[in-house]
Structures are given as structure tokens and as C-alpha cells.
Amino acid sequence: MDSTEPYRATGTGTPAGDFDVLIVGAGISGIGAAYHLTTQCPDRRFVVLESQAGFGGTWRTHRFPGIRSDSDLFTFGYRFKPWTGPPIATAEEILRYMGAVIDENGLAPHMHYGHTITGASWSSETNRWTVEAVRADTGETLQFTAGFLWMCQGYYRHDQGYTPEWPGMADFRGRIVHPQTWPDDLDLTDRRVVVIGSGATAATLVPAIAGRAAHVTMLQRSPTFFRTGRNAIAIADELRELQVDPAWIHEIVRKRILLDQARFTRRCMTEPDQVRDELLAAARELLGPDYDLARHFTPSYRPWRQRIAFIPDGDLFRAIRDGGASVVTDEIARFEADGIRTRSGELVPADIVVTATGFELAAMGDIPFAIDGQPLDFADTVTYRGMMFTGVPNLAWVFGYFRASWTLRADLVGDFVCRLLQHMQAKGLARVEPALRAEDHNMPVLPWIDPEDFNPGYLLRGMDRLPRRGDKPEWQHTQDYWTEKDAFPAIDLDDPVFVYR
């Protein structure tokens, strides 16, 4: 299979009509949702709508050089599909893996690409969602109805990334690009490239282009923590050498990684200074004793307040050590014709500027929602475990983890939704929504996430558009997979939090 080519649904046209479940998005979450429905609720009729020209989500959107995962594929991969490659994978490898899941489980007939959803409205009279979508190839508006809406579209806008407005950008004589909309015709050969940012995208892009460009400068406002290590897992290699069944290897290595992640996350909370010192020592080993580590790679926050990207084989640090890349830590004062002037007065020369400055948050895919004719603002709702919302019937949202792999939560939500659908069918129920219980009505209502605990810029910029949370675990989206993996299967579907009709 050519992973860059989209699957096309079998049959002719799009089967607009009525479904039991409508899945929004054909990325890692949407494909997982389709699998769970197929295996756990095989009698349910469902459809997957995707606005892009093929499956893949993030891994289709991002095409910048070196694009790779920043989570290991033993946990970012599905629990039901063994991963057999290196733990950190390229976008092409991930797309092949997702395509295999589609092929092996007969999901292609359910999936329809090039369908942009323009509205979703709930009717309490019919207990159905009506979803309108525009086909990219014909411009035709189609109407779907469904008993349950499963939002798997992710959390950011795929058609544009976030680029701040700096003074003088119009004066710059070179080219300014965002990694999310990487141009096919961009030639970096012998060019001076400045990558603005210090997150996973910058850490991936800089070493990938350092050998091609004349020089690459990573211009960051403040440092970020990184973890380094081999792009291999010793126990996986040993088990493969012993010719152990790949499914067993996947499960064993997955458990090993999850145990190690749990310990590391706990230590970030209980021993932050020691963890910081260990992360910096690993960087020092690769960058050398004379490198200004305090300025360029020592953040002011404790580990895990922002996502910690893994850089396989220390490639970012090696590119800096070998001279193909460098780091400037300063704020941007303005763009000039030949580069970027920093607050300290330094001119960072550039022919091309790449703004690896993050995402534009898209709450529920920026789709207009309505309940019985009244516009729905999700910021007026309170989330039930980060997947359902007060006052919103028959809808679930997949929002994954940041301190663990996204897909771990997608699988947990998949099990819960299928169990909920089976529960409702067994009891002859058509509608469910979470509601605050009597003991919850004096509960503080807080922003979606605690900025003192986790504070990436795209969440802080868009917090006013996200649902609210309470101060109890059931009314929050937590980052604690190790608690939720036991809590989700134990959810009592007859708890008063669930209001059925």
C-alpha cells in the first residue's frame, strides 16, 4: 500500500442517511473508534466522516521534513494491533500501520473522505443528531442522522497552525512557513534557516534539515525539557531475537513502558529537582562540558508542566554539537529584511523562517452545534471525565493524554462508549447525558485544565472555548492513565450521573 494515497469507500457516492453512530474524523482516534464498534457492537450501523482526502489525521496533515512520533508506538499504537518497528516512528510508518488496521478489519466501506461537517443539531423529539456535510469533490451538501455522535476529530485546526504577529514580518525578504502547511516547493539547500520554537516540532525539524541547509538556528523564547535515548527497546529486541509471538512482544513491551512512564511521571511530581538534574545531565553528555546548558536547555518550570519530547539518539543535541545547528534563547523584537532582531539586539540571519509555534485550538472541530434549535457553547458545559458533557445528549469526545500516549485514552473511551451503547440497547433507552448530582451542585467550576499542572500555549490561548471541569475526578479530564485504566471499566452506568430517557 502507498501510505500517501487515501482509501476510497467502496460503492458509489456517500451513503447519506440514518446511522446508529456517526464518527467524526479518520485519524488515530476515529480509526480506533471504528474498530471498537466493529468488534464490540457489530450490529451497529456506523459511518466515519473525514474532511481530509484520506485517513491519518495528524500524520496526513504534517509533511515537514523528519516528521515522527514523540510517543513510543508500543503505547501510541493500538492495544489490539502489535507494533513491530522502532519505538519512535516516521509519519509514513504510522500511516502504514493505520492503513493495515483499516484493511484487516474491513473498515474502508464505512469511511468517507473529503466530507467537511458544517453543522450538528440534536432533536429531543426524534432523539437523533442531524449532521450536515459538504463533499469536497462535488460541493454537494449531504445530511446524515445518527443516534450517537462520536467526536474523534482531535483538538486543533488542521488547515492552519498558530503563527504570532511580529513587527516587521512584511519587511522580511525571505519566506515564512509554518510546519503544519509545509510547501512542497520549499528548497532549503544552502539556505540559512531559523526555526522559531522549542517544542517537539522544532526538535524534530532542526536535525532533519541541519545537513541540508547552510545553517539552522532554533530561536526560542524559553528552554524546553527533552529526554534522550536509543530509538530501540532492549527487551523488544531480545524477544524478537527469541522469535516470540509479536502480539506477546507488543503486550509485554507496552506494560514495561507504561510502568516506566508511571514511575517517571510520579518522580516529576515528587522529585522534580532530581529529575531535572538527570535530564540536564543527559543533555550535557551530548552537548559537551562547555555548552551553555543553563541558558538554552534549563527551563524555569518543573518537568512535565509541559510535554517532554523524546529525541531519539539525541539527534537534536548532536546537530548542535556538530555545528549544523545552533540555539538562540531570546525574545523576538522584530523581523528585518535579512533576519530576526532579538530583544537583546542580536540579528539572527535568515533566508527562511519556520514558525514552529504551535497549534490553533479547535474545540469540537469548530463545528456549530445546536440542541433543540438553541446554539450550544461547550464552554457552558461541565465535562464528565473529559469525554461527555452536561446537557449534551448522546455524544462522546476523544481527547487523549499528554503525559502518556494519546491512543491509550482513545482505547479507554472506545470501550466505555461501546459498553454504554450496549447498556442502552439492553434497557431500551434512546438518550443519555451526564448531569451534576445533588452532591455536585456546590462544586467549584474551573477551567478545562489546571494551568499550574499543565500549561501548553495552545490550551491557554483557547481555554475560554473548552468545557469546564469540577474538582472531583469524574468531572475532570485528568492526565492520569494509570488511574483511569482501572476507573473507566468500573464506571457504573446506572450511577445518577447518567440521565437516561
Helices and strands as residue ranges (DSSP letters): E 18-24, H 28-40, E 46-49, H 58-61, H 73-76, H 91-104, G 108-110, E 111-112, E 115-123, E 128-135, E 141-151, E 156-161, G 169-171, E 175-177, G 179-181, E 192-196, H 200-209, E 215-220, E 226-229, H 234-241, H 246-270, H 272-287, H 293-296, E 309-312, H 315-321, E 325-329, E 332-336, E 339-342, E 347-349, E 352-355, E 359-361, G 363-366, E 369-371, E 374-376, G 378-380, E 383-384, E 388-389, E 395-397, H 406-427, E 432-434, G 438-440, H 457-462, G 463-465, G 473-475, H 481-487, E 498-500
